[in-house]
Amino acid sequence: MTLNIGWIGCGNHASEMLLPQLVRHDIRFSAIADLDPQRLALIGNRYGVATRTTDALALLDTPGLHAIGMAVGPKQHAEFAAAAMRKGLAVFIEKPPAATAAEADVLAQIADSTKQVCVVGFMKRYSTANRIAGNILRTPAFGSSASLLGEYMTAPGYFVGNPDYTGFLLHHCVHAMDLVPWLMGQPVTTVHARVHTLEPGKLLLHTGFGFASGALATVVMGTHQSRGTPMEWWQVMGDHQRVEMRNVHEVRHYRAPPFKVSDPAATLDPATDTLGWEPNLTAAANEDHKGYHALIGEFLKAVRGEPNDAPRIAAGAQAMRVLEAMVRSMQSGAVEPV
Ligand SMILES: NC(=O)c1ccc[n+]([C@@H]2O[C@H](COP(=O)([O-])OP(=O)(O)OC[C@H]3O[C@@H](n4cnc5c(N)ncnc54)[C@H](O)[C@@H]3O)[C@@H](O)[C@H]2O)c1
């Protein structure tokens, strides 16, 4: 069934990342809203959208809509998603789902009481390397995950002159607050952040995450690397094996091979040697290794009532609780419960 979609917020992220992937699915792009008439004209003309408005709440009354998507900002996500669900519409919201965990919890309660789909834009679960890793990590052969190491950096550009870091925490770090428990297959129970400021605007965090199982995770996040370099690396270790994901599209699975140096018959054994994968970036195919296309596909399945694994608002609220525990730990210096 072709779904009629309304969209709120036609800014950078929507126009460059989300909408080009949305229109690859079986949808009709029915209505858009943005406060900025120039953005409305640009995106409306690009996709031939009939209904264009500067009033996001009025967009919700467009006849025939099945679902709303939005990429605006935390306050607006909470307000517009609540209004959409109360009008009987399924919702996709970019992260962060709200400005606070309490507001995200309200959205989760509205999703429950209205029985509406509310999906959050945690596309890192769907980037090719993370998806492959997740499937390996959930096999019985991998066993339980003992630890996670990660680096998830960004550049100082956004934060120089605004070193309160609210944007860094809400818009950048929140991805890690979802990805860490997703990769580990268990909820985060404690957070301990160690902080170093290189200079105003250049913040470094070494954050430890604890789990009820005793497993350990450490993630380095900061605002002092160039966005012209790869910014993301993860490794999950089990017993005698580990999976590494580099730059969202390379993955390696290390297992327990024998030493090869003194074995004249040494070869590569598919049962024990390292498995690796990276994409062919010259394939003439409209692929999205970052995960937006796959995430939106899962959302649309949820709207149609088909089986799906789209990240729901309850996971969004949980990520916000972990984020708030990290902020408390940055202030107290102590291990904080989630
Ligand atoms: N998942 C990701 O990889 C990713 C990447 C970038 C941004 N994002 C998220 O997407 C969201 C938007 O980010 P962006 O970089 O596109 O910002 P942006 O400022 O470029 O775009 C926001 C748009 O919303 C419009 N807007 C603001 N208030 C509005 C209102 N009340 N009604 C209608 N339109 C309104 C603005 O005019 C603007 O066009 C943020 O929540 C951000 O965290 C996610």
The ligand as an SDF file (V2000), in Angstrom:
LIG
                    3D

 44 48  0  0  0  0  0  0  0  0999 V2000
   20.3860   11.1590   12.7460 N   0  0  0  0  0  0  0  0  0  0  0  0
   21.2710   11.9580   12.2020 C   0  0  0  0  0  0  0  0  0  0  0  0
   22.2630   11.5240   11.6160 O   0  0  0  0  0  0  0  0  0  0  0  0
   21.0630   13.4500   12.2500 C   0  0  0  0  0  0  0  0  0  0  0  0
   21.9700   14.2840   11.5960 C   0  0  0  0  0  0  0  0  0  0  0  0
   21.7250   15.6620   11.6110 C   0  0  0  0  0  0  0  0  0  0  0  0
   20.6160   16.1470   12.2970 C   0  0  0  0  0  0  0  0  0  0  0  0
   19.7730   15.3020   12.9350 N   0  0  0  0  0  0  0  0  0  0  0  0
   18.6260   15.8240   13.7020 C   0  0  0  0  0  0  0  0  0  0  0  0
   17.6650   16.4120   12.8180 O   0  0  0  0  0  0  0  0  0  0  0  0
   17.0750   17.5390   13.4420 C   0  0  0  0  0  0  0  0  0  0  0  0
   17.2020   18.7420   12.5070 C   0  0  0  0  0  0  0  0  0  0  0  0
   18.5580   19.0420   12.2970 O   0  0  0  0  0  0  0  0  0  0  0  0
   19.0370   19.9410   11.0380 P   0  0  0  0  0  0  0  0  0  0  0  0
   20.5170   19.8920   11.0580 O   0  0  0  0  0  0  0  0  0  0  0  0
   18.2970   19.5610    9.8130 O   0  0  0  0  0  0  0  0  0  0  0  0
   18.5550   21.4000   11.5110 O   0  0  0  0  0  0  0  0  0  0  0  0
   18.0950   22.6020   10.5890 P   0  0  0  0  0  0  0  0  0  0  0  0
   18.0710   23.7950   11.4700 O   0  0  0  0  0  0  0  0  0  0  0  0
   18.9000   22.6450    9.3190 O   0  0  0  0  0  0  0  0  0  0  0  0
   16.5960   22.2090   10.1650 O   0  0  0  0  0  0  0  0  0  0  0  0
   15.4900   22.3790   10.9910 C   0  0  0  0  0  0  0  0  0  0  0  0
   14.3720   22.9230   10.1140 C   0  0  0  0  0  0  0  0  0  0  0  0
   13.1990   22.9820   10.9190 O   0  0  0  0  0  0  0  0  0  0  0  0
   12.5400   24.2110   10.6430 C   0  0  0  0  0  0  0  0  0  0  0  0
   11.7170   24.5640   11.8050 N   0  0  0  0  0  0  0  0  0  0  0  0
   12.1410   25.0410   13.0080 C   0  0  0  0  0  0  0  0  0  0  0  0
   11.0870   25.2190   13.8270 N   0  0  0  0  0  0  0  0  0  0  0  0
    9.9790   24.8530   13.1180 C   0  0  0  0  0  0  0  0  0  0  0  0
    8.5960   24.8370   13.4190 C   0  0  0  0  0  0  0  0  0  0  0  0
    8.1110   25.2270   14.6250 N   0  0  0  0  0  0  0  0  0  0  0  0
    7.7300   24.4100   12.4670 N   0  0  0  0  0  0  0  0  0  0  0  0
    8.1970   24.0100   11.2470 C   0  0  0  0  0  0  0  0  0  0  0  0
    9.5050   24.0310   10.9090 N   0  0  0  0  0  0  0  0  0  0  0  0
   10.3750   24.4420   11.8410 C   0  0  0  0  0  0  0  0  0  0  0  0
   13.6500   25.2060   10.3640 C   0  0  0  0  0  0  0  0  0  0  0  0
   13.1760   26.3220    9.6080 O   0  0  0  0  0  0  0  0  0  0  0  0
   14.6480   24.3370    9.5840 C   0  0  0  0  0  0  0  0  0  0  0  0
   14.4110   24.3950    8.1820 O   0  0  0  0  0  0  0  0  0  0  0  0
   17.7680   17.7020   14.8010 C   0  0  0  0  0  0  0  0  0  0  0  0
   16.9930   17.1240   15.8070 O   0  0  0  0  0  0  0  0  0  0  0  0
   19.0700   16.9310   14.6410 C   0  0  0  0  0  0  0  0  0  0  0  0
   19.5750   16.3680   15.8330 O   0  0  0  0  0  0  0  0  0  0  0  0
   19.9730   13.9610   12.9190 C   0  0  0  0  0  0  0  0  0  0  0  0
  1  2  1  0
  2  3  2  0
  2  4  1  0
  4  5  1  0
  4 44  2  0
  5  6  2  0
  6  7  1  0
  7  8  2  0
  8  9  1  0
  8 44  1  0
  9 10  1  0
  9 42  1  0
 10 11  1  0
 11 12  1  0
 11 40  1  0
 12 13  1  0
 13 14  1  0
 14 15  2  0
 14 16  1  0
 14 17  1  0
 17 18  1  0
 18 19  2  0
 18 20  1  0
 18 21  1  0
 21 22  1  0
 22 23  1  0
 23 24  1  0
 23 38  1  0
 24 25  1  0
 25 26  1  0
 25 36  1  0
 26 27  1  0
 26 35  1  0
 27 28  2  0
 28 29  1  0
 29 30  1  0
 29 35  2  0
 30 31  1  0
 30 32  2  0
 32 33  1  0
 33 34  2  0
 34 35  1  0
 36 37  1  0
 36 38  1  0
 38 39  1  0
 40 41  1  0
 40 42  1  0
 42 43  1  0
M  CHG  2   8   1  16  -1
M  END
$$$$
